[in-house]
Amino acid sequence: IVDAAIELLDAEGESGLTFRALATRLATGPGAIYWHIANKSELLVAAGDAVVLRALGDVVACAAPREAIRSIAVNVFEAIDAHPWVGAQLSRAPWQTAMLQIFERIGRQVQALGVQGGAQFTSASALVSYIIGVSIQNAANGRMLEPPVDRADFLETVSAQWKELDAHEYPFTRNVAAQLREHDDLAEFLAGIDLILAGVAASR
């Protein structure tokens, strides 16, 4: 049931996930599904949990906690990019299994970095908030740039627009316009993780 729900969510989005559509895909009746899943909210939680837990299960065991954090971050980033509806589900149910698993995995690595006391919660929360927030935004950008929109052409256009902004009101934006055109989303995401980890290291 959960795998079929994930397929429907990927193809149709959250609005396309109905028990009737799910029953059709599974060649059964809605009543048979209600026997296992009480309602759509419960099904969304189960589907989101399944995607995230599979992503975390693919994290390569690393001796170095810094690399483990980067690996967790990349896997979550790519999972939300492949299943954009997961981001909304994580935001809607922040203390359900999926988010707790991400928080737990990141938190263990923060401890392994030698962070002490209350700084553990702050450091883990900052990392998880960044990972989830940027991943959701990246997935939203990806939907906006689906074919026939070409990403390179779009960024070229926006970069050119930034260069034409008022020099007194937007000096910084004009200055980084070329970087927008050339940037790699995953590389920038990981650079942000490194900045947070540098702050964590400095706080020790």
RAZIKA-V676696 format. One record per backbone hydrogen bond with DSSP energy under -0.5 kcal/mol. CO is the residue of the C=O (numbers start at 1). NH is the residue of the N-H. If there is no record, write none. Layout:
CO,NH
CO,NH
This chain:
1,5
2,6
3,7
4,8
5,9
6,10
7,11
8,12
8,13
9,13
13,16
14,17
16,18
18,22
19,23
20,24
21,25
22,26
23,27
23,28
24,27
29,32
29,33
30,34
31,35
33,36
33,37
39,43
40,44
41,45
42,46
43,47
44,48
45,49
46,50
47,51
48,52
49,53
50,54
51,55
52,56
53,57
54,58
55,58
56,59
63,65
64,68
65,69
66,70
67,71
68,72
69,73
70,74
71,75
72,76
73,77
74,78
75,79
76,80
77,81
78,82
79,83
83,86
84,87
84,88
85,89
86,90
87,91
88,92
89,93
91,94
93,96
96,100
97,101
98,102
99,103
100,104
101,105
102,106
103,107
104,108
105,109
106,110
107,111
108,112
109,113
110,115
111,114
116,119
117,120
118,122
119,123
120,124
121,125
122,126
123,127
124,128
125,129
126,130
127,131
128,132
129,133
130,134
131,135
132,136
133,137
134,138
135,139
136,140
137,141
138,142
139,143
140,144
141,145
143,146
146,149
150,154
151,155
152,156
153,157
154,158
155,159
156,160
157,161
158,162
159,163
160,164
161,164
162,165
166,170
170,174
171,175
172,176
174,177
176,180
177,181
178,182
179,183
184,188
185,189
186,190
187,191
188,192
189,193
190,194
191,195
192,196
193,197
194,198
195,199
196,200
197,201
198,202
199,203
200,204
201,204
